[in-house]
Amino acid sequence: MLDERRQLLDRLLPMLDGVSRDAQSFRRVVERFVNDCVVVDRVTALTCAREFYYFWLGDVKKLVEITARSGFTT
């Protein structure tokens, strides 16, 4: 599971390079990213991108909140 997500993030990260750090910009990139995935990988790709969002923003407070309520697991 971790290796699969790492591979997905390796494809997503270059697409996010230089993108404004806001929800709308992230959404546009993720939509393109997911559409570029084969159909069977799209749910996993979208889940991975959603979980990565707060890491990308650097929102440590939100990450602490999520992990405190067990909203993020590996």
Summary of the structure (lengths in Angstrom):
residues: 74
radius of gyration: 12.4
end to end distance: 7.9
largest distance: 33.8
contacts: 163
relative contact order: 0.14
helix: 77%
strand: 0%
